[in-house]
Amino acid sequence: MIPVDVFLVFITASVALGLAPGPDNIFVLTQSALNGRKAGILITLGLCTGLIVHTAAVALGVAAIFQTSEIAFTGLKILGAVYLVYIAFLAFKASATNIDQSVAEIAPGQLYIRGIIMNITNPKVAIFFLAFLPQFSDPARGSVTIQILAFGGLFIVCAFMVMGSIAWFSGFLGDWLKTSDKAQIIMNRIAGTIFIGLALRLMLTER
């Protein structure tokens, strides 16, 4: 049983961390603005699924590999950066289009997978979970593995609420983009630039 004070501190910290500007939030914001609220929610679900992978990795001790192995860490960084550059390429070459039609053309599964890839190819998330979740676990309360899984689940709920809200409110920007072809093109260029920046940031990340 998690003490109430520990629970409240963890929830507060998780929400605060979720609100802090970062690659996931920026990704949800830009994709929601360009492709609508539905796209943003689907990507949010994908990102949260990625968090499930990271939680399981920490609980099983796998994430420690990325903290101690330079090769594993660098390999995951490269995969993540390449994917971000690919998404940036798609944004740069995109022309103005009907946003409602554009969303319909992107399969829900594709949006969902896009969120998963974005999250699991960021080694910083694995290391963050490795450092963050165990702080709230106490062997005196029972299985540490179960506690980490429980805290990971709570963090995912908080992350979904935060990123889901970002996706929803970013949709208002998407409503405006529907009325302006020029605005869509500019937004695509801005999104592409942001993705390139995120790729560079990821490549410069150190353990």
Summary of the structure (lengths in Angstrom):
residues: 207
radius of gyration: 18.0
end to end distance: 33.1
largest distance: 60.1
contacts: 690
relative contact order: 0.22
helix: 86%
strand: 0%
